[in-house]
Amino acid sequence: MLSIVSPSLIRRPYRYEETKGVMISQTEEAVRAGISCLIENRRVLEKYVKENPVFLHSFEPVRVEDGPRAAFLMAEAAETAGVGPMAAVAGVLADLAVEEMRRCNVEVAMVENGGEVAISSIEPVDIALQAGSAPLSKHMGFRIDRFPTGIATSSGVYSHAFSFGEAEAVTIFAREAGLADAAATAVCNAVGGADTELAVERGLERALEIEGVKGVFIIYRDMVGTGGRLPSIIGVKPTEEGEGKRCRAEGRNPV
């Protein structure tokens, strides 16, 4: 997953059933709007999947004839990446929340939803990579300077989500978090096997053939692979804050 580093902005954690994350912006109004939007879209989506169980359980793209906007966006991202629509759920909900926050006339709107991130900003944003006990986890991150940006990380090792792959982390950068989310699942599914180099190469190829993917970062065993146009990679220092761990970017005050 990814965590946003942002001490100078209003930061509000949220939780709705098993969904949890963080909303970040300049005003309380925008933060409240984002949280309300995400929860409402989640409730509507829950009703939809109860009535359409194939949408919930399929590992393949599913056509949506009539449904909520979130379902259409999930289906669209899943079709592009070649995975089931639920692979895009966290990212799409983040995208919709950022869209709603921007209606509050803010210049910075960021949502981390279960590790998937949607960002709209006028200044660079630093994020930290979290991938369980992988050596680079919480010690490196990315400086995002092109917006809007969606970022998602999938893991075949450290995530609770189902994956056919074995990568410690596959991080995807795209314009929308929904597409990044679906693509990260698709790429992670492709990374596995005893030949580490071949597995990483296969993952990079799979990522860059998905329309809309801007960049990809893969950690598999003792190898790191990169492809496309990645943001600048930065070092981060884990710091203790209360009961949880946060990451501080080196050499710069993060947004």
MARLODREN-92556 format. One line per 10 residues: number of its first residue (from 1); their letters; for each residue x, y, z of C-alpha. Coordinates in steps of 0.25 Angstrom, whole numbers, padded with zeros to 4 digits. Layout:
<sites>
NUM	a	X:Y:Z  ...
</sites>
This chain:
<sites>
1	mlsivspsli	0000:0000:0000  0004:0015:0000  0003:0025:0011  0003:0040:0008  0012:0049:0016  0005:0062:0018  0008:0069:0032  0004:0083:0027  -0011:0080:0022  -0023:0075:0029
11	rrpyryeetk	-0023:0060:0030  -0034:0052:0035  -0035:0037:0036  -0048:0030:0033  -0054:0016:0035  -0066:0010:0029  -0068:-0005:0032  -0055:-0011:0027  -0052:0001:0018  -0042:0011:0024
21	gvmisqteea	-0032:0022:0020  -0029:0036:0020  -0035:0049:0014  -0025:0061:0012  -0028:0075:0008  -0028:0090:0012  -0042:0091:0018  -0051:0083:0027  -0062:0085:0017  -0054:0078:0006
31	vragisclie	-0050:0066:0016  -0064:0064:0021  -0069:0064:0006  -0059:0054:0002  -0063:0045:0014  -0078:0046:0012  -0076:0043:-0003  -0068:0031:-0001  -0077:0025:0009  -0089:0028:0001
41	nrrvlekyvk	-0083:0022:-0012  -0079:0010:-0004  -0093:0008:0002  -0099:0009:-0012  -0089:-0001:-0018  -0092:-0011:-0007  -0107:-0011:-0011  -0103:-0013:-0025  -0094:-0025:-0023  -0104:-0032:-0014
51	enpvflhsfe	-0113:-0031:-0026  -0102:-0035:-0036  -0093:-0045:-0030  -0085:-0048:-0043  -0080:-0034:-0042  -0075:-0037:-0028  -0068:-0050:-0030  -0063:-0050:-0045  -0049:-0050:-0048  -0052:-0046:-0062
61	pvrvedgpra	-0058:-0032:-0067  -0073:-0031:-0065  -0082:-0023:-0074  -0091:-0013:-0066  -0104:-0010:-0073  -0110:-0002:-0062  -0104:0002:-0049  -0098:0013:-0040  -0086:0021:-0046  -0076:0014:-0037
71	aflmaeaaet	-0080:0001:-0044  -0078:0007:-0058  -0065:0012:-0054  -0060:-0001:-0048  -0065:-0008:-0060  -0058:0001:-0069  -0045:0000:-0062  -0046:-0015:-0061  -0048:-0016:-0076  -0036:-0008:-0079
81	agvgpmaava	-0027:-0017:-0069  -0034:-0030:-0072  -0038:-0033:-0058  -0051:-0034:-0049  -0058:-0021:-0046  -0055:-0022:-0031  -0040:-0020:-0034  -0043:-0006:-0036  -0053:-0003:-0024  -0043:0004:-0015
91	gvladlavee	-0037:0013:-0026  -0051:0017:-0032  -0056:0021:-0018  -0044:0029:-0016  -0045:0036:-0030  -0060:0039:-0027  -0056:0045:-0013  -0046:0054:-0019  -0055:0059:-0030  -0065:0063:-0019
101	mrrcnvevam	-0054:0070:-0011  -0050:0078:-0022  -0065:0084:-0023  -0061:0091:-0010  -0051:0100:-0018  -0039:0094:-0012  -0025:0093:-0019  -0021:0080:-0011  -0030:0068:-0010  -0024:0055:-0007
111	venggevais	-0030:0041:-0003  -0024:0029:0002  -0034:0018:0002  -0029:0004:0007  -0015:0008:0001  -0020:0013:-0012  -0017:0028:-0015  -0024:0038:-0023  -0018:0052:-0023  -0021:0066:-0029
121	siepvdialq	-0011:0077:-0025  -0004:0089:-0029  0009:0085:-0022  0018:0073:-0021  0013:0062:-0012  0022:0051:-0005  0017:0037:-0003  0023:0026:0004  0023:0011:-0001  0018:0001:0009
131	agsaplskhm	0020:-0014:0006  0020:-0022:0018  0034:-0026:0022  0040:-0024:0009  0054:-0017:0010  0050:-0005:0003  0036:-0003:0011  0035:0010:0018  0049:0014:0014  0046:0019:0000
141	gfridrfptg	0035:0027:-0007  0031:0035:-0019  0030:0050:-0021  0018:0053:-0029  0018:0065:-0038  0008:0062:-0049  -0007:0063:-0046  -0017:0057:-0045  -0010:0044:-0042  -0015:0031:-0037
151	iatssgvysh	-0006:0021:-0030  -0009:0007:-0026  0000:-0004:-0020  -0004:-0019:-0021  0004:-0030:-0013  0003:-0045:-0015  0010:-0047:-0001  0006:-0036:0009  -0008:-0032:0004  -0022:-0038:0009
161	afsfgeaeav	-0027:-0037:-0005  -0027:-0049:-0014  -0016:-0050:-0024  -0011:-0060:-0033  0003:-0054:-0033  0015:-0055:-0023  0021:-0040:-0024  0024:-0033:-0011  0019:-0021:-0018  0014:-0015:-0031
171	tifareagla	0012:-0001:-0031  0004:0006:-0043  0003:0020:-0047  -0008:0025:-0056  -0017:0037:-0057  -0028:0030:-0049  -0027:0022:-0037  -0038:0013:-0042  -0029:0009:-0054  -0017:0008:-0045
181	daaatavcna	-0024:-0001:-0036  -0029:-0011:-0046  -0015:-0010:-0054  -0007:-0013:-0041  -0016:-0026:-0039  -0014:-0030:-0053  0001:-0028:-0053  0003:-0035:-0039  -0004:-0047:-0044  0006:-0048:-0055
191	vggadtelav	0018:-0048:-0046  0023:-0061:-0040  0031:-0073:-0042  0046:-0077:-0039  0052:-0069:-0050  0052:-0055:-0043  0057:-0047:-0055  0047:-0053:-0065  0036:-0051:-0055  0039:-0036:-0053
201	ergleralei	0041:-0035:-0068  0027:-0041:-0070  0021:-0032:-0060  0027:-0019:-0067  0022:-0024:-0081  0008:-0027:-0075  0007:-0013:-0069  0012:-0005:-0081  0002:-0012:-0090  -0010:-0007:-0082
211	egvkgvfiiy	-0015:0006:-0088  -0014:0018:-0078  -0003:0012:-0069  0008:0023:-0068  0018:0016:-0060  0021:0003:-0052  0030:-0001:-0040  0031:-0016:-0036  0038:-0022:-0024  0040:-0038:-0026
221	rdmvgtggrl	0049:-0045:-0017  0063:-0039:-0018  0060:-0031:-0031  0053:-0017:-0034  0048:-0014:-0048  0043:-0001:-0053  0036:0003:-0066  0029:0015:-0073  0030:0029:-0067  0032:0028:-0052
231	psiigvkpte	0031:0040:-0042  0045:0043:-0035  0048:0032:-0025  0052:0038:-0011  0057:0033:0002  0048:0033:0015  0051:0031:0029  0041:0023:0038  0038:0031:0050  0029:0027:0062
241	egegkrcrae	0017:0035:0065  0008:0030:0076  0004:0016:0073  0006:0016:0058  0018:0018:0049  0019:0029:0039  0029:0033:0029  0037:0046:0027  0043:0049:0014  0057:0053:0014
251	grnpv	0062:0066:0010  0049:0073:0008  0037:0077:0016  0026:0068:0010  0012:0074:0005
</sites>
